[in-house]
Every structure is written in structure tokens, then in C-alpha cells.
């Protein structure tokens, strides 16, 4: 039997040495560099391995639940109950999942080594209510609080902190106080302009892209079992996640090669290194993390060190020839928006499903996509569109924990898989077709209130769906006279001969001059 010490040695002891060296001086804009020899990548991988794709449509679910009765949950429970030697997990947190917690306790009781990493903010808080219970029950669970505190101090010393307080280079939209994005998209003979910002000075929301000057989270949701199996995706271990109330995705990989990559990432975080403190995978292994698992080609990118959007997601979107189906919680990344507009202009059929709460975010790009003719539907369930995924041309599946946001790529601990598999991409396209058909056409033109009669069971599910600290009958949206949704930042389409499209800040200034 391979001991834990031997396994760590095989994965590379340098990740543990990071903790022994003490805190390093790390620039928040760059990952830690490694000087040691790369470990190498087994590109042949596991030809006898397998990948199981689990997709959850929540449209019939009436409320979050603590039961483990959907495949998102049972797939994890099977791995935990079958574990023989080790379970390592990196979780955003846990809420109302007693079956999973009990299974982890049972595994530990029968001699399985169980270790974990969870998220905590600079004050030591976790968003999910049962995370402290998880830590207390299992004991060997670390977090990112100290890393957050160190990175916050460095952030405050740097010029980047001043950037958030500086006057914006373009006109601030009325009623929005956060950091301003100046946007310009070239539409040929026209230019699409917008200025986006959060409503609050430094945000006001439970997830990324809130506009906060410092908001780094350990956002992974993965398990590594017996050095062979990986359970990962968009699904939090919570009553709305593994409980089945949200639209989510899980991948279960039987691959010692992929498991070794996730195990090494876990060791780095377990040793106390998070966010920009983690070394880039190419520095560690000498190459990109790509391998074969069964008939599929799998690429793994960890955030923030591996540029998962810039070097992972975007090249796939830019190479699309026929079809892109996207289901995401947040879509605020301006470069992805540009890639989708360009794909649309060259004739690629694109469809996007977005979460209703995210559609209220001041940085959301879905109205810009609609403006150029890309169909975007906003879900109208009680639960969330919580996936972070796409399928392209029936050939490539993109999935993982990373929201398609700047924070997802540059700040948070995340994992993203790019899988070249017609079988899995086809399964996703078919699932997407069903979800798309189930959302009324009205929500391709309008945005539903996430806590109102517009949105399924949201007024009776006992859950604060729009994060306004009120739920069900206490929420104004569920009352007899619901208020209108707050307006999003404006956008404009103007003739290109009057605007310099290539320079967003200048274009916004020019637009103000020619209004």
C-alpha cells in the first residue's frame, strides 16, 4: 500500500517546502515562481480511465434539501463510502449536508486519512453555516485566512489599491459607485459602448465580481479519493448544491494522472499557499497539464496561477466553428464577451443561460450580448444557474468551479477542465437543449426577479435567493406590489466614424462629446 509520505514524495515535496519557508513577498499580480526541476507531465495518461458527467436540471425542485437523493450527491457519497486509504477535499464550505458529513466521519473512523481545505475571509468567516461543524468533526481541515490576510496587506501597500479609489477614465453610470469598466466592442461600422460598475463602493454580494477591492476566496469544490478518483465541478456541498436545488455539473474522473495533479494542488493549499502565492503548473511540471483519460483528452488549469480564461477558455471559444452553448452563474469577463461577439459575427450559433441574481450585477455582460443578437435566457427557477460550463462544436466540454469573471481567473482558488470528447460534449449539448426549451421565451428579452413569482418556488423555498437578507413573504419581490428590478448600467451603439472603438476609455469620452 502506498503511504501518504510516499505519495507526497512522488507528487513533489516542494509544495510542502513552501510552508516551511515562511511567508514570502508575493506580488498579487504574479504567481509564485519555482526554481526546482519540473516534475514532468504524463501525456499518455490513463487509457483505461473514465469520465462520468453528471448534470442537474433543478426546474422541478421546490426547495433546498439536506437529503442526498440526486446524482450530484450520490456520486460523491459512493466515492467516500468506497474510500480505502485517503480522502483530500477542497471545499468552499458546507451547509445542511449531514449525509456527506457522516460519511466523512465514518471514513475517518475506519482508518481512512481525511484532510481538507476550506474558505475563510480575512476575519475568519465562511459563507456556509456548517463549515465550522465540518472542521470540528474532522479536525484536519485548513483554510486560506492567513494567506488572505497577507495578500490584503500587500494589496493595500501597492498602487493597485489606489486604482479602486481613483477617478474612473470614463463617465461613471448614475447610481453606481464601484470600480468602473470602460467598454468598447467593434461591430464593423458601429461601436458598442458601455460603462459598468457595482452599485456599492466596494461591492455588496456573496460572490466574485462584487466590485470589492479585496475579495479572494478558496472557491474549489473537489475531492481526491485514494489517489485515483477526482470528484469536481460547480457543485458546492450544500442543500442547494449537492441537494439539487441549483443547476450544477459534476465530473467524476477515474484517472491516477489527473488525481495526482489535484492532489498536488491540494498539498499546496494545505501547506498554506493560496491565490497568487501558488506556483504556475508549467513551472512545476514543465508543461501544460494535459493527458488522456479513456478516449478523452483532458486539460486542467488551476486558478489563479494557470490563466484559466486567457489560455484555457478563450482559445476554445475563439476556435469555435458552428456552435457554443454556455451555462454560467456569472458572465462579467469583458474579453470573453468580445470573443463571443466575434464568434457571432463569423456565423457561430451561440446560446447563453445566465443566473437571475447574476443578471442584476452591475458588471454583467448579457445585455451587451443581446444587443448584438446573441440569444441569452435568464433562468426563472427558484434555485440558481450555478454551472460554469460550455460545450463547443460537439467536441469540447469546459467545466469547473471558476465563474467567468476576472476574480475567477486572477484572484480565487479554482479549477477548470477542458475536455476534448465528442461523447461528453454531445451529452452536454443535449442537456442544454432541454434546459433552454424549459425557460420561457419571455426571459430571452427580459430579466426575472430572482425572488418573486417570476422565479419558480422562490417565494416559498425558505431561501434568500437574491441576497437581500429577506426571504419568501418578507422579500418585497414576493409581496403584493413588487418593486421593479434596479436598472443596469446603460450601453449605446454609435456610428464607428465618430468613435475610436479600439480604446474603450477614449471611446466613452468621445461618445460623451458627440451625444
C-alpha positions as CSV (number, residue, x, y, z in Angstrom):
1,X,0.0,0.0,0.0
2,X,1.3,3.4,-0.9
3,X,1.8,5.5,2.2
4,X,0.9,9.2,2.4
5,X,4.5,10.1,2.7
6,X,5.5,8.2,-0.4
7,X,2.6,9.7,-2.3
8,X,3.7,13.2,-1.4
9,X,7.2,12.4,-2.4
10,X,6.0,11.2,-5.8
11,X,4.0,14.4,-6.3
12,X,6.9,16.7,-5.4
13,X,8.0,17.7,-1.9
14,X,8.4,21.3,-3.0
15,X,4.8,22.1,-2.3
16,X,5.3,21.2,1.4
17,X,8.6,23.2,1.5
18,X,6.6,26.3,0.6
19,X,5.1,26.2,4.1
20,X,8.4,25.7,5.8
21,X,10.0,28.7,4.2
22,X,7.5,31.0,5.9
23,X,5.6,33.8,4.2
24,X,7.1,35.1,1.0
25,X,6.8,38.5,-0.5
26,X,4.4,37.8,-3.4
27,X,3.0,40.3,-5.8
28,X,-0.8,39.9,-6.0
29,X,-0.4,40.2,-9.8
30,X,2.0,37.3,-10.3
31,X,2.0,33.6,-9.1
32,X,5.0,32.3,-7.1
33,X,7.8,31.0,-9.3
34,X,9.6,27.7,-8.8
35,X,13.4,27.2,-9.3
36,X,13.4,23.4,-8.8
37,X,13.4,20.9,-11.7
38,X,9.9,20.3,-13.2
39,X,8.1,17.1,-12.4
40,X,7.0,16.3,-16.0
41,X,3.6,15.5,-17.4
42,X,2.4,12.1,-18.4
43,X,0.5,13.0,-21.6
44,X,-0.4,9.3,-22.3
45,X,-2.2,9.3,-19.0
46,X,-4.8,6.6,-18.3
47,X,-6.2,5.0,-21.5
48,X,-8.2,2.7,-19.3
49,X,-9.6,5.5,-17.2
50,X,-13.1,7.0,-17.4
51,X,-15.0,10.3,-17.0
52,X,-18.6,10.4,-15.8
53,X,-20.5,13.6,-16.5
54,X,-23.4,14.4,-14.1
55,X,-25.8,17.2,-15.0
56,X,-28.6,18.5,-12.8
57,X,-31.7,20.3,-14.0
58,X,-33.4,21.9,-11.0
59,X,-36.6,23.0,-12.7
60,X,-38.8,20.6,-10.7
61,X,-37.2,21.1,-7.3
62,X,-39.3,23.1,-4.8
63,X,-36.6,23.9,-2.1
64,X,-33.1,23.2,-1.0
65,X,-32.8,19.9,0.9
66,X,-30.4,18.1,3.2
67,X,-31.2,14.8,1.5
68,X,-28.7,13.0,-0.7
69,X,-31.1,12.0,-3.5
70,X,-29.7,13.4,-6.7
71,X,-26.7,12.1,-8.6
72,X,-24.7,15.2,-7.8
73,X,-24.7,13.9,-4.2
74,X,-24.8,10.1,-4.6
75,X,-21.8,10.2,-6.9
76,X,-19.8,11.8,-4.1
77,X,-21.3,9.6,-1.4
78,X,-20.2,6.5,-3.4
79,X,-16.6,7.6,-3.5
80,X,-16.5,8.5,0.2
81,X,-18.1,5.2,1.3
82,X,-15.7,3.3,-1.0
83,X,-12.5,5.1,0.1
84,X,-9.8,2.7,1.4
85,X,-6.8,4.9,2.1
86,X,-7.2,8.7,1.7
87,X,-9.7,11.5,1.1
88,X,-8.5,15.0,0.4
89,X,-11.0,17.8,-0.3
90,X,-11.0,21.5,-1.1
91,X,-14.5,23.0,-0.5
92,X,-15.9,26.5,-0.5
93,X,-17.8,25.3,2.6
94,X,-20.6,23.0,3.7
95,X,-24.3,23.6,4.6
96,X,-27.0,21.1,5.6
97,X,-25.4,18.0,4.1
98,X,-25.4,15.7,7.1
99,X,-25.2,12.6,5.0
100,X,-21.9,13.6,3.4
101,X,-20.5,14.8,6.8
102,X,-21.5,11.5,8.4
103,X,-19.9,9.6,5.5
104,X,-16.6,11.5,6.0
105,X,-16.7,10.8,9.8
106,X,-17.3,7.1,9.1
107,X,-14.4,7.0,6.7
108,X,-12.1,8.6,9.2
109,X,-13.3,6.1,11.9
110,X,-12.5,3.1,9.7
111,X,-8.9,4.4,9.2
112,X,-9.1,6.4,6.0
113,X,-7.0,9.6,6.2
114,X,-9.3,12.5,5.7
115,X,-8.0,16.0,5.2
116,X,-9.5,19.2,3.9
117,X,-9.1,22.9,2.9
118,X,-12.0,25.4,3.1
119,X,-12.5,29.1,2.5
120,X,-12.3,31.8,5.2
121,X,-12.2,35.5,4.7
122,X,-9.7,37.8,6.5
123,X,-11.9,37.8,9.6
124,X,-12.1,34.0,9.7
125,X,-15.7,33.8,8.5
126,X,-17.1,31.3,6.0
127,X,-20.3,31.9,3.9
128,X,-21.7,28.4,4.7
129,X,-23.3,27.7,8.1
130,X,-22.0,24.2,8.7
131,X,-18.4,24.7,7.7
132,X,-17.3,25.1,11.4
133,X,-19.1,21.8,12.2
134,X,-17.2,20.1,9.3
135,X,-13.9,21.4,10.7
136,X,-14.7,20.4,14.2
137,X,-15.8,16.9,13.2
138,X,-12.8,16.1,11.0
139,X,-10.1,18.1,12.7
140,X,-7.5,18.1,9.9
141,X,-9.0,20.9,7.9
142,X,-7.0,24.0,6.9
143,X,-8.1,27.3,5.4
144,X,-6.9,30.4,3.5
145,X,-7.4,33.0,6.2
146,X,-3.7,33.7,6.8
147,X,-3.0,33.9,3.1
148,X,-5.9,36.3,2.6
149,X,-4.5,38.5,5.4
150,X,-1.0,38.5,4.0
151,X,-2.2,39.3,0.5
152,X,-4.6,42.0,1.7
153,X,-1.6,43.7,3.4
154,X,0.4,43.6,0.2
155,X,-2.6,44.8,-1.8
156,X,-3.0,47.8,0.4
157,X,0.7,48.7,0.1
158,X,0.6,48.6,-3.7
159,X,-0.6,51.1,-6.3
160,X,-3.4,48.7,-7.3
161,X,-5.3,49.6,-4.1
162,X,-5.2,53.2,-5.2
163,X,-6.7,52.2,-8.6
164,X,-10.0,51.4,-7.0
165,X,-10.3,54.8,-5.4
166,X,-9.1,56.8,-8.4
167,X,-11.4,58.7,-10.7
168,X,-12.6,56.5,-13.5
169,X,-11.2,57.1,-17.0
170,X,-14.7,57.3,-18.4
171,X,-18.1,58.6,-17.2
172,X,-19.5,56.8,-14.2
173,X,-23.0,55.5,-14.7
174,X,-25.6,57.1,-12.4
175,X,-26.3,55.2,-9.3
176,X,-23.2,53.0,-9.4
177,X,-20.3,53.7,-7.0
178,X,-17.9,50.8,-7.6
179,X,-14.8,50.4,-9.8
180,X,-15.7,51.5,-13.4
181,X,-15.1,49.3,-16.5
182,X,-14.9,51.3,-19.8
183,X,-16.1,49.0,-22.6
184,X,-16.0,49.3,-26.4
185,X,-16.8,46.5,-28.8
186,X,-16.1,46.8,-32.6
187,X,-19.2,45.8,-34.6
188,X,-17.8,46.7,-38.0
189,X,-19.4,50.0,-39.0
190,X,-20.7,50.6,-35.4
191,X,-19.3,50.6,-31.9
192,X,-21.0,49.1,-28.8
193,X,-20.1,51.2,-25.8
194,X,-20.8,50.7,-22.1
195,X,-19.6,51.7,-18.7
196,X,-20.1,49.1,-16.0
197,X,-19.7,49.3,-12.2
198,X,-21.0,47.8,-9.0
199,X,-23.8,49.7,-7.1
200,X,-21.8,49.8,-3.8
201,X,-18.4,51.5,-3.5
202,X,-16.7,48.1,-2.8
203,X,-19.4,45.7,-3.7
204,X,-22.1,44.0,-1.8
205,X,-22.7,40.4,-2.8
206,X,-21.7,36.9,-1.7
207,X,-19.7,36.0,-4.8
208,X,-17.0,37.4,-7.1
209,X,-17.3,40.4,-9.3
210,X,-18.9,42.3,-6.4
211,X,-16.6,45.2,-7.1
212,X,-14.7,44.7,-3.8
213,X,-11.1,45.9,-3.8
214,X,-10.1,42.7,-2.0
215,X,-12.2,39.7,-2.3
216,X,-10.2,36.5,-2.8
217,X,-11.9,33.1,-2.0
218,X,-11.0,29.5,-1.9
219,X,-13.8,28.6,-4.3
220,X,-12.8,25.0,-5.3
221,X,-15.3,22.1,-4.9
222,X,-13.3,18.9,-5.3
223,X,-12.4,15.6,-3.7
224,X,-9.4,13.3,-4.4
225,X,-10.0,9.7,-3.2
226,X,-7.3,7.0,-2.9
227,X,-5.0,8.9,-5.3
228,X,-7.2,7.6,-8.2
229,X,-10.6,9.3,-8.3
230,X,-11.5,13.0,-8.7
231,X,-14.9,14.5,-8.0
232,X,-15.1,18.1,-9.2
233,X,-17.2,20.7,-10.9
234,X,-19.5,23.6,-10.0
235,X,-21.4,21.9,-7.1
236,X,-21.0,23.1,-3.6
237,X,-21.6,20.6,-0.8
238,X,-24.8,22.3,0.4
239,X,-28.5,21.9,0.4
240,X,-28.8,24.0,-2.8
241,X,-25.7,22.3,-4.4
242,X,-25.5,18.6,-3.8
243,X,-29.1,19.0,-2.5
244,X,-30.1,19.5,-6.1
245,X,-31.8,22.9,-6.0
246,X,-29.3,24.6,-8.3
247,X,-28.3,23.8,-11.9
248,X,-24.9,22.2,-11.5
249,X,-22.4,19.9,-13.1
250,X,-20.1,17.3,-11.6
251,X,-17.2,15.3,-13.3
252,X,-16.1,12.1,-11.7
253,X,-12.7,11.0,-13.2
254,X,-11.1,7.7,-12.7
255,X,-7.5,8.7,-13.5
256,X,-4.4,8.5,-11.3
257,X,-2.7,11.1,-13.5
258,X,-5.4,13.7,-13.1
259,X,-5.8,12.8,-9.4
260,X,-2.0,13.4,-8.9
261,X,-2.5,17.0,-10.3
262,X,-5.4,17.7,-8.0
263,X,-3.5,16.1,-5.1
264,X,-0.5,18.4,-5.6
265,X,-2.7,21.4,-5.8
266,X,-4.4,20.3,-2.5
267,X,-0.9,19.9,-0.9
268,X,0.0,23.4,-1.8
269,X,-3.2,24.9,-0.3
270,X,-3.0,22.5,2.7
271,X,0.5,23.9,3.3
272,X,-1.0,27.4,3.5
273,X,-0.3,28.8,0.0
274,X,-3.3,30.3,-1.8
275,X,-4.3,32.6,-4.6
276,X,-1.3,34.4,-6.2
277,X,1.1,32.5,-3.8
278,X,0.7,29.3,-5.7
279,X,3.2,28.3,-8.4
280,X,2.1,28.0,-12.0
281,X,1.6,24.4,-13.2
282,X,4.0,24.9,-16.1
283,X,6.7,25.9,-13.6
284,X,6.1,22.8,-11.5
285,X,5.6,20.2,-14.3
286,X,7.5,21.9,-17.2
287,X,4.4,21.7,-19.4
288,X,0.6,22.2,-19.5
289,X,-1.4,19.7,-17.6
290,X,-2.8,17.6,-20.5
291,X,-3.4,13.9,-20.6
292,X,-5.7,11.2,-22.0
293,X,-8.4,9.6,-19.9
294,X,-10.1,6.9,-21.8
295,X,-11.0,8.3,-25.2
296,X,-10.9,11.9,-23.9
297,X,-8.1,14.5,-23.9
298,X,-8.2,16.3,-20.6
299,X,-6.5,19.7,-19.8
300,X,-6.6,21.0,-16.2
301,X,-6.0,24.6,-15.2
302,X,-5.8,25.8,-11.6
303,X,-6.5,29.4,-10.8
304,X,-5.2,31.9,-10.4
305,X,-1.8,30.6,-11.5
306,X,-2.7,29.0,-14.8
307,X,-4.6,31.8,-16.6
308,X,-7.6,29.6,-17.0
309,X,-9.7,32.1,-19.0
310,X,-6.9,33.7,-21.1
311,X,-5.1,30.5,-22.0
312,X,-7.9,27.9,-21.4
313,X,-11.4,29.0,-22.1
314,X,-10.8,31.8,-24.6
315,X,-8.8,29.8,-27.2
316,X,-11.6,27.3,-27.3
317,X,-14.3,30.0,-27.9
318,X,-12.1,31.7,-30.5
319,X,-11.7,28.4,-32.4
320,X,-15.5,27.7,-32.5
321,X,-16.8,27.0,-36.0
322,X,-20.5,26.1,-35.5
323,X,-22.0,26.1,-32.0
324,X,-21.3,27.4,-28.5
325,X,-23.7,26.6,-25.6
326,X,-22.9,28.3,-22.3
327,X,-24.5,27.9,-18.9
328,X,-22.9,30.1,-16.2
329,X,-23.6,31.7,-12.9
330,X,-21.7,35.0,-13.6
331,X,-20.6,36.3,-17.0
332,X,-18.7,39.5,-16.4
333,X,-15.5,38.9,-18.2
334,X,-15.1,41.6,-20.9
335,X,-12.6,39.6,-23.0
336,X,-14.9,36.6,-23.2
337,X,-17.7,39.0,-24.2
338,X,-15.5,40.2,-27.1
339,X,-14.8,36.6,-28.2
340,X,-18.5,35.7,-28.2
341,X,-19.3,38.8,-30.3
342,X,-16.6,37.9,-32.8
343,X,-17.8,34.3,-33.0
344,X,-21.4,35.5,-33.6
345,X,-20.1,37.8,-36.4
346,X,-18.5,34.8,-38.1
347,X,-21.7,32.8,-38.0
348,X,-21.3,30.6,-34.9
349,X,-24.6,29.8,-33.3
350,X,-24.4,30.9,-29.6
351,X,-26.8,30.4,-26.7
352,X,-26.2,31.5,-23.1
353,X,-28.2,30.7,-20.0
354,X,-27.4,33.0,-17.1
355,X,-28.5,33.1,-13.4
356,X,-31.2,35.6,-12.4
357,X,-29.3,37.1,-9.5
358,X,-26.2,37.5,-11.6
359,X,-28.2,39.2,-14.2
360,X,-28.7,42.1,-11.7
361,X,-24.9,42.5,-11.3
362,X,-23.5,45.9,-12.4
363,X,-20.8,44.1,-14.4
364,X,-23.0,41.5,-16.2
365,X,-22.4,41.4,-19.9
366,X,-25.6,39.6,-21.0
367,X,-27.4,42.7,-22.2
368,X,-24.4,43.5,-24.5
369,X,-24.7,40.1,-26.0
370,X,-28.4,40.5,-26.5
371,X,-27.8,43.9,-28.2
372,X,-25.7,42.3,-30.9
373,X,-28.2,39.4,-31.5
374,X,-26.8,36.6,-29.3
375,X,-29.7,34.8,-27.6
376,X,-29.4,34.9,-23.8
377,X,-32.0,33.4,-21.5
378,X,-32.1,34.2,-17.8
379,X,-33.2,31.2,-15.7
380,X,-36.5,31.6,-13.8
381,X,-36.3,28.8,-11.3
382,X,-36.2,29.2,-7.5
383,X,-32.6,27.8,-7.5
384,X,-29.6,29.1,-9.3
385,X,-27.9,28.6,-12.6
386,X,-24.7,27.7,-10.8
387,X,-22.8,26.0,-13.6
388,X,-19.6,27.4,-15.0
389,X,-19.6,25.5,-18.3
390,X,-19.8,25.3,-22.1
391,X,-19.8,22.9,-24.9
392,X,-18.3,23.9,-28.3
393,X,-18.9,22.3,-31.7
394,X,-20.0,19.0,-30.2
395,X,-16.3,18.4,-29.5
396,X,-15.1,20.3,-26.4
397,X,-16.6,20.5,-22.9
398,X,-15.5,23.3,-20.5
399,X,-16.3,22.8,-16.8
400,X,-15.1,23.5,-13.3
401,X,-15.5,25.8,-10.3
402,X,-14.5,29.1,-11.9
403,X,-17.1,31.7,-12.7
404,X,-16.3,33.5,-16.0
405,X,-15.2,36.6,-14.2
406,X,-11.9,38.5,-13.6
407,X,-11.9,37.4,-10.0
408,X,-12.4,33.8,-11.1
409,X,-9.3,33.9,-13.3
410,X,-7.0,36.2,-11.3
411,X,-7.9,36.0,-7.6
412,X,-9.7,32.9,-6.4
413,X,-8.5,29.3,-5.9
414,X,-10.4,27.5,-8.7
415,X,-10.1,24.5,-11.1
416,X,-11.1,24.3,-14.7
417,X,-11.2,21.3,-17.0
418,X,-11.1,21.5,-20.8
419,X,-12.1,18.1,-22.1
420,X,-12.0,17.1,-25.8
421,X,-14.6,14.4,-26.1
422,X,-17.5,14.3,-28.6
423,X,-19.3,11.9,-26.2
424,X,-19.3,14.3,-23.2
425,X,-19.8,17.5,-25.3
426,X,-22.7,15.8,-27.0
427,X,-24.2,14.9,-23.7
428,X,-23.9,18.5,-22.5
429,X,-25.4,19.9,-25.7
430,X,-28.4,17.6,-25.3
431,X,-28.9,18.6,-21.7
432,X,-28.6,22.3,-22.7
433,X,-31.3,21.9,-25.3
434,X,-33.6,20.6,-22.6
435,X,-32.8,23.4,-20.2
436,X,-33.2,26.0,-23.0
437,X,-36.6,24.7,-24.0
438,X,-37.7,24.8,-20.4
439,X,-37.1,28.5,-19.9
440,X,-39.9,30.7,-21.4
441,X,-39.1,32.9,-24.3
442,X,-40.0,35.9,-22.2
443,X,-36.8,35.6,-20.4
444,X,-34.8,35.9,-23.6
445,X,-36.0,39.5,-23.7
446,X,-36.4,40.4,-20.0
447,X,-34.8,39.6,-16.7
448,X,-36.9,37.8,-14.0
449,X,-36.7,39.0,-10.4
450,X,-34.8,36.1,-8.7
451,X,-37.1,36.3,-5.6
452,X,-40.6,36.8,-6.9
453,X,-43.5,35.0,-8.6
454,X,-41.4,35.2,-11.8
455,X,-38.9,32.7,-10.4
456,X,-40.4,29.3,-9.7
457,X,-40.6,28.4,-6.0
458,X,-38.5,31.3,-4.9
459,X,-41.3,32.8,-2.7
460,X,-41.8,29.6,-0.8
461,X,-38.4,27.8,-0.6
462,X,-37.2,29.3,2.7
463,X,-34.1,30.7,0.9
464,X,-32.8,34.2,0.3
465,X,-32.4,33.9,-3.4
466,X,-31.4,37.5,-4.1
467,X,-29.1,38.0,-1.1
468,X,-31.1,41.0,0.3
469,X,-31.4,39.5,3.8
470,X,-35.1,38.7,3.3
471,X,-36.8,35.6,2.0
472,X,-40.2,34.4,0.9
473,X,-43.0,36.6,2.2
474,X,-40.5,39.0,3.8
475,X,-39.0,39.8,0.5
476,X,-40.5,42.8,-1.3
477,X,-40.4,40.9,-4.6
478,X,-42.9,38.3,-3.2
479,X,-45.3,41.0,-1.9
480,X,-48.5,42.3,-3.4
481,X,-46.7,45.3,-5.1
482,X,-43.2,44.1,-6.0
483,X,-40.8,46.9,-6.9
484,X,-39.2,47.0,-10.4
485,X,-35.7,45.5,-10.8
486,X,-32.9,48.1,-10.5
487,X,-31.7,49.3,-13.8
488,X,-28.4,48.0,-15.2
489,X,-25.7,50.4,-16.4
490,X,-26.5,51.8,-19.9
491,X,-25.0,50.9,-23.2
492,X,-25.0,52.6,-26.6
493,X,-24.4,51.6,-30.3
494,X,-22.9,54.5,-32.2
495,X,-21.5,55.0,-35.7
496,X,-17.9,54.0,-35.9
497,X,-16.8,57.0,-37.8
498,X,-17.3,59.1,-34.7
499,X,-15.7,56.7,-32.2
500,X,-12.3,55.1,-31.7
501,X,-13.5,51.6,-30.8
502,X,-10.1,50.2,-30.0
503,X,-9.6,52.4,-26.9
504,X,-12.6,51.9,-24.5
505,X,-11.9,54.9,-22.2
506,X,-11.3,57.2,-25.2
507,X,-14.4,55.9,-26.9
508,X,-16.5,56.6,-23.9
509,X,-15.1,60.1,-23.7
510,X,-15.8,60.6,-27.4
511,X,-19.3,59.3,-27.0
512,X,-20.0,61.9,-24.3
513,X,-18.7,64.6,-26.7
514,X,-20.9,63.7,-29.6
515,X,-24.1,63.0,-27.7
